[in-house]
Amino acid sequence: MNTETFIANTALSLAGASSTIQSLDERSAEAVKCRPFMQVVRRQTLEAFDWNFARRRKALALHGDAPPEDMWALRYAWPDGCVQFRRIQNPLGEDADPVPYTVELSDNGAEKTILTNLEEAIGIWTMDVLDLSLTTAHFQTTMACLLGSFIAMPTSKNPGIKRDLLVQYNYMIGVAPAFNANESSAAEKFPDWITQR
């Protein structure tokens, strides 16, 4: 069973369904309920938090349109596959003040762009992870709670289940930083006399 099917079956169980599916592509009523929402639920759950497994850090490419006059110095292109832009890396380090920026459409209104005053900016964003096997168990459960809230009414006709699943989803997002911390460790800072040896 692939990860997407596992998430769908978890959502079905949470929503009160008595049956599971073997594949989202099957014609069962359960698969038909889940299938339309999988993409939006995946993207919404990715947008909701700066997940380690989905983080990308890369130099931004300049956009062809000029930035708004007298407001920002530079306009950068929206990164490929970016579902949520998080921040611009401060060259002075992680403890330095955030680099000011804003997101705005291009002149023709067809593309998102990033406006800032920092030259050679490095962006940090959340990728739209399509392969859910790359995600964590916490993310998968969080996604299942949200999917379950989408299908709760057609599955159980019980608005209380929908409400409870949204509460659980928000709780899971709230505790995500603690689970994220398990996948990282702060860089240890050594005294100058050690680094200069």
Secondary structure, DSSP 4 states (H G I P E B T S, - for coil): --HHHHHHHHHHHHTT-S---S-TTS-SHHHHHHGGGHHHHHHHHHHTS--GGGEEEEEPPBPSSPPPTTT-SEEEEPPTTEEEEEEE--TT-TTSPPPPEEEEE-TTSSSEEEEES-TT-EEEEEE----GGGS-HHHHHHHHHHHHHHHHHHHH--HHHHHHHHHHHHHHHHTHHHHHHTT--PPPPPPHHHHT-
